[in-house]
């Protein structure tokens, strides 16, 4: 199992437009969490211009599929997004634990 960060670059007016799409976005996110795919997700503050969602899977497709279905993306609240493999090495849930 590997970790993947889905990074959203939020567009202008994100906070003002978010309420219209938030329930559908959160339903999609909680469904992914219940399947064990989405581990954590949320916006980065000060300013709210980025959001990050941490996925677990064999490849980046689980994060990519989520983004393609996310109403924040399809409605244009997200200007662009990308998925990066994150090699986690420390912590109880590290994908590739490295101990001294």
C-alpha positions in Angstrom: 0.0 0.0 0.0 1.3 3.5 -0.9 0.3 7.0 0.0 -0.8 9.6 -2.5 -1.5 13.3 -1.9 -4.2 14.8 -4.1 -3.4 18.5 -4.1 -6.1 21.0 -5.1 -5.2 24.5 -6.2 -8.3 26.4 -5.4 -9.7 29.1 -7.7 -10.9 32.6 -6.9 -14.2 32.7 -5.1 -13.8 29.2 -3.7 -15.1 30.1 -0.2 -18.1 31.9 -1.6 -19.0 29.1 -4.0 -18.2 26.1 -1.8 -21.5 25.9 0.1 -23.5 25.0 -3.0 -21.3 21.9 -3.6 -20.1 21.0 -0.1 -22.6 18.4 0.8 -22.0 16.4 -2.4 -18.2 16.8 -2.0 -18.3 15.6 1.6 -20.5 12.6 0.7 -18.0 11.6 -1.9 -15.1 12.1 0.6 -16.7 10.1 3.4 -17.6 7.3 1.1 -13.9 7.1 0.0 -12.9 7.2 3.7 -15.3 4.4 4.6 -13.7 2.3 1.8 -10.3 2.9 3.3 -9.1 4.9 0.3 -9.1 8.5 1.8 -7.3 8.8 5.1 -7.4 12.6 5.7 -8.5 15.6 3.8 -9.0 19.4 4.2 -8.1 22.9 3.2 -4.8 24.7 4.0 -5.5 28.0 5.7 -4.2 31.5 5.7 -4.9 31.8 2.9 -7.4 29.1 1.8 -5.9 28.5 -1.6 -4.9 24.9 -1.4 -6.5 21.6 -0.2 -4.8 18.3 0.4 -6.3 14.8 0.5 -4.2 11.8 1.6 -5.1 8.5 -0.2 -3.9 5.0 0.3 -3.7 2.6 -2.6 -1.6 0.5 -4.9 -1.4 3.4 -7.4 -2.5 7.0 -8.0 -5.7 6.0 -9.8 -7.8 6.1 -6.6 -6.9 9.7 -6.0 -7.3 10.6 -9.7 -10.7 8.9 -9.9 -11.8 10.9 -6.8 -10.8 14.2 -8.3 -12.5 13.5 -11.6 -15.8 12.9 -9.8 -15.5 15.7 -7.2 -18.0 18.5 -7.7 -15.4 21.0 -6.5 -13.4 20.0 -9.6 -16.3 19.6 -12.1 -17.9 22.9 -11.0 -14.6 24.8 -11.4 -13.9 25.6 -7.7 -10.5 23.8 -8.2 -8.3 25.6 -10.8 -6.0 22.6 -11.2 -5.0 19.5 -9.3 -2.2 16.9 -9.2 -1.4 13.7 -7.5 2.0 13.0 -5.9 3.2 9.8 -4.4 4.2 10.5 -0.8 6.8 8.1 0.6 5.8 7.9 4.3 8.5 6.5 6.5 7.7 7.4 10.1 4.5 6.7 12.1 2.1 3.9 12.8 0.6 4.1 9.3 3.8 4.7 7.3 3.7 2.9 3.9 7.5 2.2 4.0 8.6 2.3 7.6 12.3 3.1 8.2 13.6 2.7 11.7 17.1 3.5 13.0 
